[in-house]
């Protein structure tokens, strides 16, 4: 509906016409002595406002395929310990994507201090390993949201076997673009594979193997948490990310603790 604006016509204010009264000329006064103008002051120097630090955004892409159950509760414990370490370190934002046949965003760009403790309701492994599709979707979503100060961590216990939308070449192009144009940092963590070779094929220059066991997973998260914390604190910025991951690869002799759901033992397991 078109609204008509009622604009008042222009009103010109005029002084009333009067007959000028006779006036006696005022006595002339002696001009006051002129005063010396005050000295001008030099304006204070302007200060450049300090740059606002952009908190680190962590994009954690986590394998949730059935074979991850072999490591028991440790993957879930590891996620919780990693988040807690960062909460104790500084400000950060966190996105958790869990993948199997399909990927699921469990935590979506949440302020780090607001992240609750994760349970088996958030992480319950099953299915295959659609790694490439998970990486492609998650990286593109993050790039649309924020391109500055981003660390991507990919953790898997096996190689790709179920993706149908992205190829290795497409993922390599994507990771290379984000590293070279936007200074993103990437970390690839793998078991049962040559992680260095796999990561290189995905355009990722920081990688590590870990022992495929509960304790091996525990050791991995401990080392990774320390490196992520260095990024959160600004000690090791993503623009110069080249950490050394000291992960004990010796075979552990401690039995794996089982993954327990709320209320009992989770016994279901699918092939990877």
N, C-alpha and C positions, 0 to 999 in steps of 0.2 A: 504494500500500500504506500503510495507516494505521500509524503508529509509536506504540506505547504508551510513555508516559513513566513510568518507575519512580521515584516520588517517595517518599523515606524519610519515616516518620512523624515528627512534630515531636518533637524531643529537648529536654527542659528540663534544663539543668544546675543542680544544687543543691549548696550547700556541705554537707559532712558535719556531722551534729549532734555537738557535743562538750560535755563538762561544763565550765563556765567555771571557770578556775583563779583562786585568790585573787590579787589584785594589790595591790601597794602603791601608793598614789596617788603619782603623779609630783610632784616638787618643782615648785612654781610658778616660773615664770620671769618676770623683769621684761620687760614688753613692749618690743620694740625701738622706737627712736625712729622716728617716721614721717618719711618723706622727702617732699620737695616733688615733685609729679609733673612730669615733663619737659614742656617746652613742646611743644605739638602743632605739627607742621609742615604748611604749606599744600601740598596735593597738587599735583604738577606738572600744568600744563595739558596736556590731551589734544590730539593733533594729528590732523587729518583726513587719512586716507590719500589720496595723489595719485590722480587718476583715470587709469586705464589707457587709453592711446591705442589706438583701434581702427584697425588698418591699412586703408588704402584697398583696396577690391575693385574691380578693373577688369574689366568685362564687354565684350569686344571682339567685335562681330558683323561679320564680314568677308565681303564678296562673293566667292564662288568660282565665279561663272558663267563660261562659255566666253569671253566678251568681255574678261575680265580678262587674258587671255594677250597682248592687244595692248600691254600695258604691260611685258611682258617679266618680268625677274627683280625689278623694283623693288617690287612689293607684298610679296614674301617678304623682300627686304632691309629694307624699311620696318618690317615686323613685328619682325625681329631687332634693328634699331637702336632701336625703341621699347622693347622689353623690356630691352635693355642699359642704356639711359638710366635706366630706373626702378631697375634693380639697383644702379646707381651712386648713386642718390638716397636710397633708404630702403626700409623694409619695405612690402610690398604683396602682395596675392593677385591671381591672374590667371586668367581664363577666356576661352578663344578658341573662338568658334563660327563655322564656315565654312559658308556656305549656297550652294546652287545650286537644283536641283529640290527637294532635301531639305536639311536642315541636319545638321551633324556637329559634335560637341563634340571639338575637337582637344586642348585643355588644359582640365582641369576643376578649377577652384578650387585651383590650385597655388600654393604659397609662391613668391614671385617669385625668390628666390635659387636655387631648384631647377630653374628652367625651362631646358631645353637649347636649343641653337641649332636653329632650325627649318629643314627642308629641303623639297624637292619631295615627299617622302613625306608631309609634313604639309599641304602646300598645293599642290594640283594642279587648276587651274581647268577646269571643264567644265559644260555644262548651262545651265539657265534661271535666273531670278531670283525665287525664292520668298521675298522680303524680309519680308513681313508674318508669315508662319508662323514664320520664324526668330526674329524679334523677340518675338513672342508667347510662344513656348516658352522662349526663353532668359531673358526677364524674369521669367516666372513661376517658373522653376527657381531663379533667383537670389533671388527674394523669399522662397521657402520656406526657403532656406539662411541668408540674412543680409540684413537690411534697413537696417543702419546704415553710412554712409560708402561709398556705391556710385557709381561713375562708369560710364556706359554709352556706348560709342563705336560708331557704326554707319557703316560705310564701304561705298559701292557705286559702280559706274560706270554704273548705269542704273536705271530705275524698275521697280517691281514688275510681274511678268508671269506668275507661276505659283502663287501661294498659293491655297489652297482651304479653309483652316480659320479664318483671321482676316480681318476687314475693317479698313479704315483707321480707322473709328469705334471699333472695339474696341481697336485699338492706342493710339489717342489717349486713350481712357478709362484704359487701363492705365498709360501713361507719366505722365499727369496725376496719377493717384492716387499713384504712387510719388514724384513730385516734391513734391506738396503735403503728403502725410502723412508721408513718410519722408526728405525732403530729398535724394533722388537727383538726380544731375546727368546730363544727356544731351547728346550731341554728334552731329550728323548731317553726314556728309561725302559729297558727291555730285559726279559728273561727268555731262555730257550732260543737264543738267536745271536747273531753277530750285530749287536746294537749299533756299533760304529758304522758298519756297512749299510744297515737299514736306514739309519738317520741321514747318512750322506745322500742316499737316494731320495730322501724327502726334503732335502735342502736344509737340514739341521746340523749345526756344527758342534753342539755340546751333547754328549750322549754317555751312557754308562750301562753296563750289564749289572744284574743283581742275581743272587742265588734264588732259585725257584723253591722257596720254602717260607714258612711263617717268620722265622728269625731273619732270613735273608731279606724279606720285605721290611721287617722292622729296622734293620740296619740301613736299608735304602732310604726310608723316610727320615731317619735321623740325619743322614748326610744332606738330603735335599732340603729339609727344613732349615738347616743352617745357612745354606746358600740363598734360599728365598728370603730369609731374614736379612741377609746382607743387602739385598735389593730393596727391601722395605725400608731399611734404615738409611739408604742412600750410600752406604759404604762401597757397594759394587753396583753402579747404575747399569741399566739395561743397554745404555749406549756403549758400554765397555765390558760386556758380560762374557767372561771366559773362565769359569770356575774349575777347580780341581776337586772332583768327587772321590773322596777316599772311602770306598765301600769294601768291607771285608767280604771276599768271595769264597772263603773257606767254608766247607760243608758243615753246617751246624749240627750239633748232637742233641739239641733240645727239641722235644716233640712239639708239633704244631698244635696250637689251641684251636678247637673247632669254632666255626661260625655259628653263633647262636642267635635265633630270632627272639623276639619278645615272647617269652613263655616256653621256649624249648629249643631243641637241637634242630637246625635246618639240615635236612638230609637230601633234599632234591639237588641233582646236579646234571647239567647238560654237557654234551661234548663241546669242546672249543670249536 
